[in-house]
Amino acid sequence: MIPSAFEYLRPTSLAEATRLLARHADEAKVLAGGHSLVPLMKLRLSRPSMLIDIGRLGELRGIHEENGTLVIGACTTHYAAESSALLQQRCPLLAETAAAIGDVQVRNCGTIGGSIAHADPAADWPAAMVALNAQFTLASSKGTRTISASEFFVDMLITAMQSDEILTEIRVPSNPPRTGSAYLKVAQPASGFALTGVAAQVTLGTDHRVQQVTVGITGVSSKAFRASATENALRGQAATAEAITQAAAHAADGVEALDADIHASPEYRLHLARVYTKRALLRAVERAGS
Amino acid sequence: MKITTVVNGQMHESDVEPRMLLVHYLREVLRLTGTHIGCETSLCGACTVLLNGAAVKSCTLLAAQADGAEITTIEGLAKDGQLDATQEGFWEEHGLQCGFCTPGMIMASYQLLQRNTHPTDADIRHALEGNLCRCTGYQHIVNAVQYAAKKMRETAATA
């Protein structure tokens, strides 16, 4: 349970970090909170010969709003996101998602960027990220680029990030009026990971019809996905329990669930996806109305 | 590599391998064995300490990540021979049997009471999700934290 040996570097700026990573991309891993990476290293499933610690870079931490967009530094801890008054007011789905991660100790250390870059299929953040069509900023010594969450998550533990890139920022839109959201999760009791995690957000028109609806689901497939069939069935409808129930029945349409494992069969995961989509949408609509 | 830490108010300068875990640094280099290693998989919380005031699982941190930090372990809670309210609560309410989870439970409880002076039982159980106990069934732990919360409120009120 002791990691294999590595060289440890702690750059004092993002620019220095990207320069180091450019030189050592093949051998180095980036360390933020370490709560995905260090457990893997203790099991020796990951054996980088170099760690570049960016966890203390102030320029990568913090949450602010600019022009109707919330900008979250990648090294913001889950606890900082959970307790952010700005997120609670302007995008409560993110605060609620953060609060559901792991436990207090994990939330004190783990970071939103680290979790997203790790792309665990049962992590909580990806559900909200695809639901909100989050935009990720990736930096390297060659410059920066932006990529959407759905393009970023490629497969289980695989992302579109290059080995010389660092995720620096997550951007999501602030909520319009009459918007309600919910993140509901079936947690595996020991690990706390999501057997199913559903992030739902609904914006109602003044006529109480569903103007906008988005549902992101994690834990079920090799990466988080949008329940588009549910969204299409519900958009424009009156926001009733019947409409939600019917729409939620399609939450897993066309989805390939993870292979059976010690926790669940594929059929059970798909079933949970449908049930929790319904529950999350009911709660989101309730919150939108109040 | 050289790291500097302040642990329970005492400064330490040490030369450690980058791969040394914080829990091994505390136990084997500083000989503070109150912090326990329970599961090796970041689940049980027996290794919980405070790092710059935040409860963390020391088995999931590198000592290198604690360079320059202030750390409080279970050994550092009592002041001038006086038990902290959380420790007193675990004593008075029999919040332990074998005691293996207890240092981590107390550190996590301490964190909760820093953040929430009026926790409900549900708040306490939620705050201790990162700490596993095989002996007590948790009820006496909840009682212990409520005892400590009440004692801290009374102390604050008379201060």
Interface residues (C-beta under 8 A of the other chain):
Chain A: M1 I2 P3 S4 A5 F6 E7 Y8 R10 L31 G34 H35 V38 P39 M41 K42 L51 D53 G55 Y79 G102 D103 V104 Q105 V106 N108 C109 A190 S191 G192
Chain B: M1 E17 P18 R19 L21 H24 E40 T41 S42 L43 G45 T48 L51 A54 A55 V56 K57 C59 T60 L61 L62 A64 Q65 D67 A108 Q111 L112 A127 L128 E129 G130 N131
